[in-house]
Amino acid sequence: MTGSPATRSAPAPVIAHEHGWLVESAHRTSEGIVQYVRCAECGVRRVDIAAVPVVVPAAASREFG
Ligand SMILES: [Zn+2]
């Protein structure tokens, strides 16, 4: 029996990993802070929009009692 040896040609599965996002650039918009991030491992890119940072909550009233 002749034939090519069985080749292991299983498709390489996409290795799931936790992307390690690096912020390439960011700028503020009226909607928040847009961040262009890239995974250092696989190079995929993503755009994040972070809400405008919440300012430190101010006391609505003075302390009393
Ligand atoms: Zn990745």
N, CA, C, O and the ligand as a Tripos MOL2 file, in Angstrom:
@<TRIPOS>MOLECULE
protein
  261   259    66     0     0
PROTEIN
NO_CHARGES

@<TRIPOS>ATOM
      1 N           0.8450   -1.1930    0.0000 N.3       1 MET1
      2 CA          0.0000    0.0000    0.0000 C.3       1 MET1
      3 C           0.8840    1.2490    0.0000 C.2       1 MET1
      4 O           1.6930    1.4830    0.8980 O.2       1 MET1
      5 N           0.6920    1.9940   -1.0020 N.am      2 THR2
      6 CA          1.4590    3.2460   -1.0190 C.3       2 THR2
      7 C           0.5210    4.4000   -0.6950 C.2       2 THR2
      8 O          -0.7030    4.3150   -0.7990 O.2       2 THR2
      9 N           1.1190    5.3840   -0.3310 N.am      3 GLY3
     10 CA          0.2970    6.5470    0.0010 C.3       3 GLY3
     11 C           1.1160    7.5170    0.8210 C.2       3 GLY3
     12 O           2.0640    7.1620    1.5210 O.2       3 GLY3
     13 N           0.7210    8.6810    0.7020 N.am      4 SER4
     14 CA          1.4630    9.6840    1.4670 C.3       4 SER4
     15 C           1.2110    9.4560    2.9560 C.2       4 SER4
     16 O           0.1010    9.1580    3.3980 O.2       4 SER4
     17 N           2.2410    9.6050    3.6580 N.am      5 PRO5
     18 CA          2.0570    9.4420    5.1130 C.3       5 PRO5
     19 C           1.0290   10.4300    5.6400 C.2       5 PRO5
     20 O           0.8930   11.5630    5.1790 O.2       5 PRO5
     21 N           0.3500    9.9430    6.5920 N.am      6 ALA6
     22 CA         -0.6710   10.8140    7.1580 C.3       6 ALA6
     23 C          -0.0190   12.0760    7.7050 C.2       6 ALA6
     24 O           0.8410   12.0560    8.5850 O.2       6 ALA6
     25 N          -0.4650   13.1150    7.1530 N.am      7 THR7
     26 CA          0.1000   14.3790    7.6400 C.3       7 THR7
     27 C          -0.8400   14.9750    8.6690 C.2       7 THR7
     28 O          -2.0640   14.9570    8.5350 O.2       7 THR7
     29 N          -0.2470   15.4670    9.6300 N.am      8 ARG8
     30 CA         -1.0640   16.1300   10.6390 C.3       8 ARG8
     31 C          -1.3500   17.5350   10.1560 C.2       8 ARG8
     32 O          -0.6130   18.4850   10.4180 O.2       8 ARG8
     33 N          -2.4240   17.6170    9.4580 N.am      9 SER9
     34 CA         -2.7570   18.9240    8.9060 C.3       9 SER9
     35 C          -3.9890   19.4990    9.5820 C.2       9 SER9
     36 O          -4.7850   20.2230    8.9840 O.2       9 SER9
     37 N          -4.1070   19.1560   10.8130 N.am     10 ALA10
     38 CA         -5.2490   19.7270   11.5280 C.3      10 ALA10
     39 C          -5.1000   21.2490   11.5330 C.2      10 ALA10
     40 O          -4.0240   21.7890   11.7920 O.2      10 ALA10
     41 N          -6.1640   21.8890   11.2520 N.am     11 PRO11
     42 CA         -6.0820   23.3510   11.2440 C.3      11 PRO11
     43 C          -5.6690   23.8720   12.6070 C.2      11 PRO11
     44 O          -6.1870   23.4650   13.6470 O.2      11 PRO11
     45 N          -4.7440   24.7590   12.5590 N.am     12 ALA12
     46 CA         -4.2690   25.3020   13.8270 C.3      12 ALA12
     47 C          -5.4030   26.0490   14.5040 C.2      12 ALA12
     48 O          -5.9460   27.0110   13.9620 O.2      12 ALA12
     49 N          -5.7350   25.6110   15.6390 N.am     13 PRO13
     50 CA         -6.8270   26.3050   16.3380 C.3      13 PRO13
     51 C          -6.3820   27.6890   16.7730 C.2      13 PRO13
     52 O          -5.2200   27.9430   17.0890 O.2      13 PRO13
     53 N          -7.3400   28.5410   16.7720 N.am     14 VAL14
     54 CA         -7.0170   29.8820   17.2630 C.3      14 VAL14
     55 C          -6.7850   29.7790   18.7570 C.2      14 VAL14
     56 O          -7.6790   29.4790   19.5470 O.2      14 VAL14
     57 N          -5.5740   30.0360   19.0880 N.am     15 ILE15
     58 CA         -5.2300   29.8970   20.5010 C.3      15 ILE15
     59 C          -5.8930   31.0240   21.2770 C.2      15 ILE15
     60 O          -5.6360   32.2110   21.0760 O.2      15 ILE15
     61 N          -6.7330   30.5920   22.1470 N.am     16 ALA16
     62 CA         -7.4040   31.6030   22.9630 C.3      16 ALA16
     63 C          -6.4420   32.0980   24.0290 C.2      16 ALA16
     64 O          -5.7900   31.3340   24.7410 O.2      16 ALA16
     65 N          -6.3980   33.3300   24.0910 N.am     17 HIS17
     66 CA         -5.5670   33.9000   25.1440 C.3      17 HIS17
     67 C          -6.1790   35.2160   25.5620 C.2      17 HIS17
     68 O          -6.9940   35.8060   24.8530 O.2      17 HIS17
     69 N          -5.7800   35.6400   26.6850 N.am     18 GLU18
     70 CA         -6.2670   36.9350   27.1330 C.3      18 GLU18
     71 C          -5.4150   37.9910   26.4780 C.2      18 GLU18
     72 O          -4.2050   38.0710   26.6880 O.2      18 GLU18
     73 N          -6.0770   38.7980   25.6790 N.am     19 HIS19
     74 CA         -5.3210   39.8230   24.9830 C.3      19 HIS19
     75 C          -4.6700   40.7600   25.9900 C.2      19 HIS19
     76 O          -5.2600   41.1870   26.9820 O.2      19 HIS19
     77 N          -3.4560   41.0400   25.6770 N.am     20 GLY20
     78 CA         -2.7610   42.0160   26.5130 C.3      20 GLY20
     79 C          -2.7840   43.3510   25.8010 C.2      20 GLY20
     80 O          -1.9310   43.6510   24.9660 O.2      20 GLY20
     81 N          -3.7660   44.1330   26.1460 N.am     21 TRP21
     82 CA         -3.9880   45.3600   25.3840 C.3      21 TRP21
     83 C          -2.9850   46.4300   25.7490 C.2      21 TRP21
     84 O          -2.7390   46.7420   26.9140 O.2      21 TRP21
     85 N          -2.4230   46.9690   24.6930 N.am     22 LEU22
     86 CA         -1.5390   48.1150   24.8810 C.3      22 LEU22
     87 C          -2.2100   49.3170   24.2320 C.2      22 LEU22
     88 O          -2.6800   49.2370   23.0970 O.2      22 LEU22
     89 N          -2.2510   50.3840   24.9270 N.am     23 VAL23
     90 CA         -2.8820   51.5760   24.3860 C.3      23 VAL23
     91 C          -1.9010   52.2470   23.4260 C.2      23 VAL23
     92 O          -0.8190   52.6930   23.8060 O.2      23 VAL23
     93 N          -2.3290   52.2960   22.1710 N.am     24 GLU24
     94 CA         -1.4680   52.9420   21.1860 C.3      24 GLU24
     95 C          -1.6930   54.4380   21.1670 C.2      24 GLU24
     96 O          -0.7600   55.2330   21.0620 O.2      24 GLU24
     97 N          -2.9480   54.7920   21.2710 N.am     25 SER25
     98 CA         -3.2510   56.2080   21.3260 C.3      25 SER25
     99 C          -4.6130   56.3770   21.9540 C.2      25 SER25
    100 O          -5.4230   55.4510   21.9970 O.2      25 SER25
    101 N          -4.8370   57.5450   22.4260 N.am     26 ALA26
    102 CA         -6.1150   57.8120   23.0750 C.3      26 ALA26
    103 C          -6.4000   59.2970   22.9720 C.2      26 ALA26
    104 O          -5.5070   60.1440   23.0150 O.2      26 ALA26
    105 N          -7.6560   59.5630   22.8370 N.am     27 HIS27
    106 CA         -8.0240   60.9740   22.8520 C.3      27 HIS27
    107 C          -9.4340   61.1260   23.3810 C.2      27 HIS27
    108 O         -10.2500   60.2070   23.3160 O.2      27 HIS27
    109 N          -9.6900   62.2680   23.8870 N.am     28 ARG28
    110 CA        -10.9940   62.5130   24.4860 C.3      28 ARG28
    111 C         -11.9920   62.9270   23.4400 C.2      28 ARG28
    112 O         -11.6800   63.6660   22.5070 O.2      28 ARG28
    113 N         -13.1760   62.4450   23.6110 N.am     29 THR29
    114 CA        -14.2860   62.9040   22.7990 C.3      29 THR29
    115 C         -15.4050   63.2780   23.7540 C.2      29 THR29
    116 O         -15.2900   63.1430   24.9720 O.2      29 THR29
    117 N         -16.4710   63.7430   23.1700 N.am     30 SER30
    118 CA        -17.5980   64.1040   24.0320 C.3      30 SER30
    119 C         -18.2230   62.8690   24.6510 C.2      30 SER30
    120 O         -18.9200   62.9590   25.6610 O.2      30 SER30
    121 N         -17.9740   61.7140   24.0450 N.am     31 GLU31
    122 CA        -18.5620   60.4820   24.5720 C.3      31 GLU31
    123 C         -17.6850   59.8130   25.6090 C.2      31 GLU31
    124 O         -18.1260   58.9270   26.3400 O.2      31 GLU31
    125 N         -16.4760   60.2350   25.6600 N.am     32 GLY32
    126 CA        -15.5730   59.5900   26.6030 C.3      32 GLY32
    127 C         -14.1790   59.6020   26.0180 C.2      32 GLY32
    128 O         -13.8570   60.3950   25.1340 O.2      32 GLY32
    129 N         -13.3730   58.7160   26.5250 N.am     33 ILE33
    130 CA        -11.9930   58.6310   26.0590 C.3      33 ILE33
    131 C         -11.8900   57.4580   25.1060 C.2      33 ILE33
    132 O         -12.0990   56.3080   25.4940 O.2      33 ILE33
    133 N         -11.5690   57.7520   23.8660 N.am     34 VAL34
    134 CA        -11.4030   56.6960   22.8720 C.3      34 VAL34
    135 C          -9.9680   56.2110   22.9440 C.2      34 VAL34
    136 O          -9.0160   56.9890   22.8740 O.2      34 VAL34
    137 N          -9.8460   54.9040   23.0850 N.am     35 GLN35
    138 CA         -8.5170   54.3270   23.1840 C.3      35 GLN35
    139 C          -8.3320   53.3260   22.0610 C.2      35 GLN35
    140 O          -9.1390   52.4140   21.8790 O.2      35 GLN35
    141 N          -7.2770   53.5080   21.3250 N.am     36 TYR36
    142 CA         -6.9150   52.5440   20.2950 C.3      36 TYR36
    143 C          -5.8960   51.6100   20.9180 C.2      36 TYR36
    144 O          -4.7710   51.9940   21.2360 O.2      36 TYR36
    145 N          -6.3340   50.3630   21.0820 N.am     37 VAL37
    146 CA         -5.4740   49.4180   21.7730 C.3      37 VAL37
    147 C          -5.0870   48.2870   20.8280 C.2      37 VAL37
    148 O          -5.7880   48.0100   19.8550 O.2      37 VAL37
    149 N          -3.9930   47.6560   21.1180 N.am     38 ARG38
    150 CA         -3.5020   46.5470   20.2980 C.3      38 ARG38
    151 C          -2.9740   45.4720   21.2280 C.2      38 ARG38
    152 O          -2.3240   45.7440   22.2380 O.2      38 ARG38
    153 N          -3.2780   44.2400   20.8480 N.am     39 CYS39
    154 CA         -2.7730   43.1260   21.6490 C.3      39 CYS39
    155 C          -1.3060   42.9070   21.3000 C.2      39 CYS39
    156 O          -0.9310   42.7770   20.1350 O.2      39 CYS39
    157 N          -0.5100   42.8730   22.3260 N.am     40 ALA40
    158 CA          0.9260   42.7060   22.1050 C.3      40 ALA40
    159 C           1.2460   41.3020   21.6130 C.2      40 ALA40
    160 O           2.3050   41.0750   21.0270 O.2      40 ALA40
    161 N           0.3410   40.3620   21.8480 N.am     41 GLU41
    162 CA          0.6330   38.9720   21.4860 C.3      41 GLU41
    163 C           0.2200   38.6450   20.0680 C.2      41 GLU41
    164 O           1.0100   38.1080   19.2920 O.2      41 GLU41
    165 N          -1.0130   38.9680   19.7300 N.am     42 CYS42
    166 CA         -1.4980   38.5550   18.4160 C.3      42 CYS42
    167 C          -1.6710   39.7430   17.4770 C.2      42 CYS42
    168 O          -1.9260   39.5660   16.2860 O.2      42 CYS42
    169 N          -1.5370   40.9280   18.0010 N.am     43 GLY43
    170 CA         -1.5560   42.0850   17.1240 C.3      43 GLY43
    171 C          -2.9320   42.5670   16.7310 C.2      43 GLY43
    172 O          -3.0610   43.5090   15.9490 O.2      43 GLY43
    173 N          -3.9650   41.9330   17.2640 N.am     44 VAL44
    174 CA         -5.3010   42.3830   16.9080 C.3      44 VAL44
    175 C          -5.5480   43.7420   17.5480 C.2      44 VAL44
    176 O          -5.0480   44.0690   18.6250 O.2      44 VAL44
    177 N          -6.3400   44.5040   16.8260 N.am     45 ARG45
    178 CA         -6.5930   45.8480   17.3300 C.3      45 ARG45
    179 C          -8.0290   45.9790   17.8120 C.2      45 ARG45
    180 O          -8.9030   45.2050   17.4200 O.2      45 ARG45
    181 N          -8.2540   46.9320   18.6360 N.am     46 ARG46
    182 CA         -9.5840   47.1810   19.1510 C.3      46 ARG46
    183 C          -9.6780   48.6400   19.5430 C.2      46 ARG46
    184 O          -8.6920   49.2920   19.8880 O.2      46 ARG46
    185 N         -10.8890   49.1160   19.4760 N.am     47 VAL47
    186 CA        -11.1130   50.4920   19.9060 C.3      47 VAL47
    187 C         -11.9930   50.4420   21.1370 C.2      47 VAL47
    188 O         -13.0760   49.8560   21.1300 O.2      47 VAL47
    189 N         -11.5210   51.0490   22.1550 N.am     48 ASP48
    190 CA        -12.3020   51.1020   23.3830 C.3      48 ASP48
    191 C         -12.7770   52.5310   23.6030 C.2      48 ASP48
    192 O         -12.1080   53.5060   23.2600 O.2      48 ASP48
    193 N         -13.9270   52.6020   24.1720 N.am     49 ILE49
    194 CA        -14.3900   53.9170   24.6030 C.3      49 ILE49
    195 C         -14.6390   53.8330   26.0920 C.2      49 ILE49
    196 O         -15.4920   53.0830   26.5690 O.2      49 ILE49
    197 N         -13.8860   54.6080   26.7890 N.am     50 ALA50
    198 CA        -14.0600   54.6330   28.2300 C.3      50 ALA50
    199 C         -14.9110   55.8390   28.5800 C.2      50 ALA50
    200 O         -14.7380   56.9350   28.0450 O.2      50 ALA50
    201 N         -15.8070   55.6040   29.4680 N.am     51 ALA51
    202 CA        -16.6620   56.7070   29.8950 C.3      51 ALA51
    203 C         -15.7970   57.7960   30.5200 C.2      51 ALA51
    204 O         -14.7090   57.5540   31.0430 O.2      51 ALA51
    205 N         -16.3170   58.9500   30.4400 N.am     52 VAL52
    206 CA        -15.5830   60.0510   31.0590 C.3      52 VAL52
    207 C         -15.3760   59.7170   32.5240 C.2      52 VAL52
    208 O         -16.3210   59.3700   33.2330 O.2      52 VAL52
    209 N         -14.1760   59.8200   32.9570 N.am     53 PRO53
    210 CA        -13.9090   59.4340   34.3400 C.3      53 PRO53
    211 C         -14.8110   60.1830   35.3090 C.2      53 PRO53
    212 O         -15.0480   61.3860   35.2030 O.2      53 PRO53
    213 N         -15.2790   59.4230   36.2250 N.am     54 VAL54
    214 CA        -16.1700   60.0290   37.2170 C.3      54 VAL54
    215 C         -15.3220   60.8340   38.1880 C.2      54 VAL54
    216 O         -14.3050   60.3770   38.7100 O.2      54 VAL54
    217 N         -15.7710   61.9970   38.3910 N.am     55 VAL55
    218 CA        -15.0320   62.8160   39.3470 C.3      55 VAL55
    219 C         -15.2850   62.2760   40.7380 C.2      55 VAL55
    220 O         -16.2780   61.5950   40.9960 O.2      55 VAL55
    221 N         -14.4040   62.5830   41.5850 N.am     56 VAL56
    222 CA        -14.5690   62.1220   42.9570 C.3      56 VAL56
    223 C         -15.8950   62.6450   43.4830 C.2      56 VAL56
    224 O         -16.1550   63.8480   43.4660 O.2      56 VAL56
    225 N         -16.7260   61.7320   43.9460 N.am     57 PRO57
    226 CA        -18.0370   62.1800   44.3980 C.3      57 PRO57
    227 C         -17.9070   63.2030   45.5100 C.2      57 PRO57
    228 O         -17.1430   63.0580   46.4650 O.2      57 PRO57
    229 N         -18.6900   64.2310   45.3280 N.am     58 ALA58
    230 CA        -18.6720   65.2660   46.3490 C.3      58 ALA58
    231 C         -19.8210   65.0330   47.3150 C.2      58 ALA58
    232 O         -20.8890   64.5480   46.9410 O.2      58 ALA58
    233 N         -19.5840   65.3740   48.4980 N.am     59 ALA59
    234 CA        -20.6350   65.2090   49.4990 C.3      59 ALA59
    235 C         -21.8100   66.1040   49.1360 C.2      59 ALA59
    236 O         -21.6480   67.2870   48.8370 O.2      59 ALA59
    237 N         -22.9770   65.5170   49.1700 N.am     60 ALA60
    238 CA        -24.1680   66.2880   48.8290 C.3      60 ALA60
    239 C         -24.6220   67.1460   49.9890 C.2      60 ALA60
    240 O         -25.3990   68.0860   49.8260 O.2      60 ALA60
    241 N         -24.1400   66.8180   51.1180 N.am     61 SER61
    242 CA        -24.5500   67.6210   52.2620 C.3      61 SER61
    243 C         -23.3860   67.6780   53.2370 C.2      61 SER61
    244 O         -22.4370   66.8980   53.1570 O.2      61 SER61
    245 N         -23.4860   68.5770   54.1110 N.am     62 ARG62
    246 CA        -22.4450   68.6560   55.1320 C.3      62 ARG62
    247 C         -22.7070   67.6040   56.1920 C.2      62 ARG62
    248 O         -23.8320   67.1510   56.4030 O.2      62 ARG62
    249 N         -21.6630   67.2510   56.8220 N.am     63 GLU63
    250 CA        -21.8610   66.3110   57.9270 C.3      63 GLU63
    251 C         -22.5850   67.0240   59.0540 C.2      63 GLU63
    252 O         -22.3080   68.1760   59.3890 O.2      63 GLU63
    253 N         -23.4710   66.3270   59.5860 N.am     64 PHE64
    254 CA        -24.1830   66.9250   60.7240 C.3      64 PHE64
    255 C         -24.5390   65.8360   61.7020 C.2      64 PHE64
    256 O         -24.4390   64.6480   61.3940 O.2      64 PHE64
    257 N         -24.9460   66.2360   62.8550 N.am     65 GLY65
    258 CA        -25.3350   65.2700   63.8570 C.3      65 GLY65
    259 C         -24.4240   65.3470   65.0670 C.2      65 GLY65
    260 O         -24.6050   64.5960   66.0250 O.2      65 GLY65
    261 ZN         -4.2640   38.7580   21.6050 Zn       66 ZN66
@<TRIPOS>BOND
     1     1     2 1
     2     2     3 1
     3     3     4 2
     4     3     5 am
     5     5     6 1
     6     6     7 1
     7     7     8 2
     8     7     9 am
     9     9    10 1
    10    10    11 1
    11    11    12 2
    12    11    13 am
    13    13    14 1
    14    14    15 1
    15    15    16 2
    16    15    17 am
    17    17    18 1
    18    18    19 1
    19    19    20 2
    20    19    21 am
    21    21    22 1
    22    22    23 1
    23    23    24 2
    24    23    25 am
    25    25    26 1
    26    26    27 1
    27    27    28 2
    28    27    29 am
    29    29    30 1
    30    30    31 1
    31    31    32 2
    32    31    33 am
    33    33    34 1
    34    34    35 1
    35    35    36 2
    36    35    37 am
    37    37    38 1
    38    38    39 1
    39    39    40 2
    40    39    41 am
    41    41    42 1
    42    42    43 1
    43    43    44 2
    44    43    45 am
    45    45    46 1
    46    46    47 1
    47    47    48 2
    48    47    49 am
    49    49    50 1
    50    50    51 1
    51    51    52 2
    52    51    53 am
    53    53    54 1
    54    54    55 1
    55    55    56 2
    56    55    57 am
    57    57    58 1
    58    58    59 1
    59    59    60 2
    60    59    61 am
    61    61    62 1
    62    62    63 1
    63    63    64 2
    64    63    65 am
    65    65    66 1
    66    66    67 1
    67    67    68 2
    68    67    69 am
    69    69    70 1
    70    70    71 1
    71    71    72 2
    72    71    73 am
    73    73    74 1
    74    74    75 1
    75    75    76 2
    76    75    77 am
    77    77    78 1
    78    78    79 1
    79    79    80 2
    80    79    81 am
    81    81    82 1
    82    82    83 1
    83    83    84 2
    84    83    85 am
    85    85    86 1
    86    86    87 1
    87    87    88 2
    88    87    89 am
    89    89    90 1
    90    90    91 1
    91    91    92 2
    92    91    93 am
    93    93    94 1
    94    94    95 1
    95    95    96 2
    96    95    97 am
    97    97    98 1
    98    98    99 1
    99    99   100 2
   100    99   101 am
   101   101   102 1
   102   102   103 1
   103   103   104 2
   104   103   105 am
   105   105   106 1
   106   106   107 1
   107   107   108 2
   108   107   109 am
   109   109   110 1
   110   110   111 1
   111   111   112 2
   112   111   113 am
   113   113   114 1
   114   114   115 1
   115   115   116 2
   116   115   117 am
   117   117   118 1
   118   118   119 1
   119   119   120 2
   120   119   121 am
   121   121   122 1
   122   122   123 1
   123   123   124 2
   124   123   125 am
   125   125   126 1
   126   126   127 1
   127   127   128 2
   128   127   129 am
   129   129   130 1
   130   130   131 1
   131   131   132 2
   132   131   133 am
   133   133   134 1
   134   134   135 1
   135   135   136 2
   136   135   137 am
   137   137   138 1
   138   138   139 1
   139   139   140 2
   140   139   141 am
   141   141   142 1
   142   142   143 1
   143   143   144 2
   144   143   145 am
   145   145   146 1
   146   146   147 1
   147   147   148 2
   148   147   149 am
   149   149   150 1
   150   150   151 1
   151   151   152 2
   152   151   153 am
   153   153   154 1
   154   154   155 1
   155   155   156 2
   156   155   157 am
   157   157   158 1
   158   158   159 1
   159   159   160 2
   160   159   161 am
   161   161   162 1
   162   162   163 1
   163   163   164 2
   164   163   165 am
   165   165   166 1
   166   166   167 1
   167   167   168 2
   168   167   169 am
   169   169   170 1
   170   170   171 1
   171   171   172 2
   172   171   173 am
   173   173   174 1
   174   174   175 1
   175   175   176 2
   176   175   177 am
   177   177   178 1
   178   178   179 1
   179   179   180 2
   180   179   181 am
   181   181   182 1
   182   182   183 1
   183   183   184 2
   184   183   185 am
   185   185   186 1
   186   186   187 1
   187   187   188 2
   188   187   189 am
   189   189   190 1
   190   190   191 1
   191   191   192 2
   192   191   193 am
   193   193   194 1
   194   194   195 1
   195   195   196 2
   196   195   197 am
   197   197   198 1
   198   198   199 1
   199   199   200 2
   200   199   201 am
   201   201   202 1
   202   202   203 1
   203   203   204 2
   204   203   205 am
   205   205   206 1
   206   206   207 1
   207   207   208 2
   208   207   209 am
   209   209   210 1
   210   210   211 1
   211   211   212 2
   212   211   213 am
   213   213   214 1
   214   214   215 1
   215   215   216 2
   216   215   217 am
   217   217   218 1
   218   218   219 1
   219   219   220 2
   220   219   221 am
   221   221   222 1
   222   222   223 1
   223   223   224 2
   224   223   225 am
   225   225   226 1
   226   226   227 1
   227   227   228 2
   228   227   229 am
   229   229   230 1
   230   230   231 1
   231   231   232 2
   232   231   233 am
   233   233   234 1
   234   234   235 1
   235   235   236 2
   236   235   237 am
   237   237   238 1
   238   238   239 1
   239   239   240 2
   240   239   241 am
   241   241   242 1
   242   242   243 1
   243   243   244 2
   244   243   245 am
   245   245   246 1
   246   246   247 1
   247   247   248 2
   248   247   249 am
   249   249   250 1
   250   250   251 1
   251   251   252 2
   252   251   253 am
   253   253   254 1
   254   254   255 1
   255   255   256 2
   256   255   257 am
   257   257   258 1
   258   258   259 1
   259   259   260 2
@<TRIPOS>SUBSTRUCTURE
     1 MET1         2 RESIDUE 1 A MET
     2 THR2         6 RESIDUE 1 A THR
     3 GLY3        10 RESIDUE 1 A GLY
     4 SER4        14 RESIDUE 1 A SER
     5 PRO5        18 RESIDUE 1 A PRO
     6 ALA6        22 RESIDUE 1 A ALA
     7 THR7        26 RESIDUE 1 A THR
     8 ARG8        30 RESIDUE 1 A ARG
     9 SER9        34 RESIDUE 1 A SER
    10 ALA10       38 RESIDUE 1 A ALA
    11 PRO11       42 RESIDUE 1 A PRO
    12 ALA12       46 RESIDUE 1 A ALA
    13 PRO13       50 RESIDUE 1 A PRO
    14 VAL14       54 RESIDUE 1 A VAL
    15 ILE15       58 RESIDUE 1 A ILE
    16 ALA16       62 RESIDUE 1 A ALA
    17 HIS17       66 RESIDUE 1 A HIS
    18 GLU18       70 RESIDUE 1 A GLU
    19 HIS19       74 RESIDUE 1 A HIS
    20 GLY20       78 RESIDUE 1 A GLY
    21 TRP21       82 RESIDUE 1 A TRP
    22 LEU22       86 RESIDUE 1 A LEU
    23 VAL23       90 RESIDUE 1 A VAL
    24 GLU24       94 RESIDUE 1 A GLU
    25 SER25       98 RESIDUE 1 A SER
    26 ALA26      102 RESIDUE 1 A ALA
    27 HIS27      106 RESIDUE 1 A HIS
    28 ARG28      110 RESIDUE 1 A ARG
    29 THR29      114 RESIDUE 1 A THR
    30 SER30      118 RESIDUE 1 A SER
    31 GLU31      122 RESIDUE 1 A GLU
    32 GLY32      126 RESIDUE 1 A GLY
    33 ILE33      130 RESIDUE 1 A ILE
    34 VAL34      134 RESIDUE 1 A VAL
    35 GLN35      138 RESIDUE 1 A GLN
    36 TYR36      142 RESIDUE 1 A TYR
    37 VAL37      146 RESIDUE 1 A VAL
    38 ARG38      150 RESIDUE 1 A ARG
    39 CYS39      154 RESIDUE 1 A CYS
    40 ALA40      158 RESIDUE 1 A ALA
    41 GLU41      162 RESIDUE 1 A GLU
    42 CYS42      166 RESIDUE 1 A CYS
    43 GLY43      170 RESIDUE 1 A GLY
    44 VAL44      174 RESIDUE 1 A VAL
    45 ARG45      178 RESIDUE 1 A ARG
    46 ARG46      182 RESIDUE 1 A ARG
    47 VAL47      186 RESIDUE 1 A VAL
    48 ASP48      190 RESIDUE 1 A ASP
    49 ILE49      194 RESIDUE 1 A ILE
    50 ALA50      198 RESIDUE 1 A ALA
    51 ALA51      202 RESIDUE 1 A ALA
    52 VAL52      206 RESIDUE 1 A VAL
    53 PRO53      210 RESIDUE 1 A PRO
    54 VAL54      214 RESIDUE 1 A VAL
    55 VAL55      218 RESIDUE 1 A VAL
    56 VAL56      222 RESIDUE 1 A VAL
    57 PRO57      226 RESIDUE 1 A PRO
    58 ALA58      230 RESIDUE 1 A ALA
    59 ALA59      234 RESIDUE 1 A ALA
    60 ALA60      238 RESIDUE 1 A ALA
    61 SER61      242 RESIDUE 1 A SER
    62 ARG62      246 RESIDUE 1 A ARG
    63 GLU63      250 RESIDUE 1 A GLU
    64 PHE64      254 RESIDUE 1 A PHE
    65 GLY65      258 RESIDUE 1 A GLY
    66 ZN66       261 GROUP 0 **** ****
